[in-house]
Amino acid sequence: MVKGLFLQAVFLVLVTRCAAQVMVNYQGIITDASNEVIIGAQFMHPESGKIMAVSDEEGKYNFEANTMTIVVSQIGFKNGLLKKGKSKIVLYEETSLLGAVVVTENKRETQLKNATISMEIIPPHLITNTAPTNMEESIGRINGVQVVDNQPNIRSGSGWSYGAGSRVQVLVDGVPLLSGDAGQPLWTFVPTEGIEGVEILKGASSVIYGSSALNGVINIKTRKSNKPFTQISASTGFYDLPKRQSLRYQGNDRNMISNVTAYHSGTYKAVGVTAGLNLLDDEGYKMGDYDKRIRGSLGLKKVFGEKNIIVGINSTYQFGTSGSFLLWQSLDSGYNALNNETTDNLVSRISIDPYLRWQKGKFRHNINARYLAVNNEVDNGDPSNNQSNFSDLIYTEYQSQYSLPKPKLNITGGLVAINSVTKSPLYLGKQQASNYATYLQIEKAWNRISTTGGARYEYFQLNERTEAKPVFRAGLNYRLAQYTYLRSSFGQGYRFPSIAESYISTSVGPISIFPNKNLMSETSSSYEIGIKQGLQIKEWQMMIDAAVFRMDYENMMEFAFGIWDYIPPLDFKAGFRTLNTGKARVQGAEFNLGFQKKTKIVDIQGFIGYTMVITEALEPSLMFGQDSTGQQISYISTSSDTSGYALKYRPRDLIKGDVMVRYKNWRIGFGIAYQSAMQNIDLAFTNGIIASVVPGIQESQDKQLTEVTLINARIGYAFSDRINSNLIVSNLTNKEYAIRPADLGAPRSVRFQITYTLDKSK
């Protein structure tokens, strides 16, 4: 009896087990709603979470599993269910603001809601519909971000330092685009055509992105499509006359601007191709300040599906002429160059960027490389002052990522090598710089908590000088409720002096720029606590983001004015030299609101943000330099306004906003940008040598011309799915304002744009 019962139990277990082990074959293709195949989608067991398969480069899958349903997941899409007998599955995009996909924080795809540091996204429509001639125009529309004399500035982490190295790393598709000599963004070299979006990381990011990411990262992503995508845009317009008659340096003639861009991507005989073209003729709005260029780009990509390898190469070439303007003649002649002296540049640039991607098991490997050559032939009207310069840069990075989906663990590590060489009298001859680094970052997530920790070790060599230093970061994201995410982050920054800051020797009119071979590196510690809240009110989606932040600097590098070359009794040269000015602090708060409403008839989307920053020199009496006359240089001795010890060239308040309304075939958009006055500038501009030869700066300070509210407007009409038009007006009220001392901003400009788009991926 007992034996019989035992045999029956064993038989029952075996039958149950065999039934459970019945294998189901899943084979087919996965696409999005527009029928574009999805590569790398994960097919997971609904109970164990084990990844059964990943879709290949053609969106196909073929595997077996002991379950009747499979969970399908891909970043940026809502999860789907694959059931037995289905050969095709469609995933739908995650359209919520919180669900936006970003790659910049961790160099891999994650969702914005899980970020541990503040991030901003510029959508492609804001770029296309505003017809920028340079990417810095689009960057400057984002809250907390400014671009002054080509220098990007996030949350007042930098002031105005003409020609100095950037504290913000600028990337195109994850590859740095800073010049090898000055460490500056090459904005005119960045494509405005074929942009998929821009991600801005606010805060120290040196662990992943290196020395220049002391203050943040700007990553520009270009569009790539397997099915043909073509977009051609042409715009033309003019700069309007300033309100004051004395500013009309050409009488009643208006300077013109014309811009043509073209972009195409697609796959032909299993080879991915991207191509771009830009033609610009910008006469500028100031004397001698113009830009005429042609830029072309070509990219090729090949996928080897059997080995899961992708190889490719991107290249860009630019040629053109431009003029530069540093100081005005006077406030009444603000668009006239001082002494009518302007500088003409003949510029040629080329970049070649090969890359390799491959995946094996749980590892993903990436190799990115870049060769960048920049040649500037400068005509400044003074044969004795040769400012022409040449530099080349070789960048190589190997990165490996290890992912375990079930324990939600990701490990990213890499090696970086950068070598730069310059040859120019501008930099006192030939100079060579090298940077080698290794980094490691670990991300671990639980049900509600995501954590990030990382370290980087940097080694620099500038000619015979060497230096090495580690930096660290940590971040935490906690899902407090379904649409509520708390975050906190800590990051260290480290920036080694650029070749230009250490060796530049030149002059612009009466002002000279002097080298400083003894310049020390600067470091920073960045702290942030923030909250991201998603809201759904009927058809409205909103995302509220608020943060408080602080950045502490050691050995901050800033321009300092003095008489740096003096031969008694009357022979002297005065100007700026980059010095280490001691300890400083930048702290404040930021609030952003993003919103969108989409119906069949009306589409409304936009944002509004406010950034309040308090800056402070923590060692205002520190004597950090001495000029050739023996004059001691300190914050107090060089500042025009020392109340509160505010740092130079930084506004306290910034407000940025933009809204676009689409009704049937019409689009109407408005943008606003407010900046409070720069409280403190260099004393030499208001009560010193510069003030004696460049009149009107103190008057412009008294009138608070650096406090400005600019309104931009645009109206567009879609003639069809392929042809769109836009009328774009910048500085709608024709406001007179100053970008920084002795430099007026652009008057009202009006442009008409027409765009042709053929997108077969839809």
Secondary structure, 3 states (H helix, E strand, C coil): CHHHHHHHHHHHHHHHHHHHCCCEEEEEEEEECCCCECCCCEEECCCCCCEEEECCCCCEEEEEECCCEEEEECCCECCEEEECCCCEEEECECCCCCCCEECCCCCCCEEHHHCCCCEEEECHHHHHCCCCCCHHHHHCCCCCEEEECCEEEECCCCCCCCCCCCCEEEEECCEECECCCCCCECHHHCCCCCEEEEEEEECCCHHHHCHHHCCEEEEEEECCCCCCEEEEEEEEEEECCCCCHHHCCCCCCCCEEEEEEEEEEEEECCEEEEEEEEEEEEEEEECCEEEEEEEEEEEEEEEECCCCEEEEEEEEEEEEEEEECCCECCCCCCCCEHHHCCEEEEEEEEEEEEEEEEEECCEEEEEEEEEEEEEEEEECCCCCCCCCEEEEEEEEEEEEEEEECCCCEEEEEEEEEEEEEEEEHHHCEEEEEEEEEEEEEEEEECCCEEEEEEEEEEEEEECCEEEEEEEEEEEEEEEEECCEEEEEEEEEEEECCCHHHHHCCEEECCEEEECCCCCCCEEEEEEEEEEEEEEEECCEEEEEEEEEEEEEEECCEEEEEEEEEEECCCEEEEEEEEEECCCEEEEEEEEEEEEEEECCCEEEEEEEEEEEEEEEECCCCCEEEECCCCCEEEHHHHECCCHHHCCCCCECEEEEEEEEEEECCEEEEEEEEEECCECCCEHHHHHCHHHHHCCCHHHHHHCCCCCEEEEEEEEEEECCCCEEEEEEEECCCCCCCEEECCEECCCCEEEEEEEEEEECCC
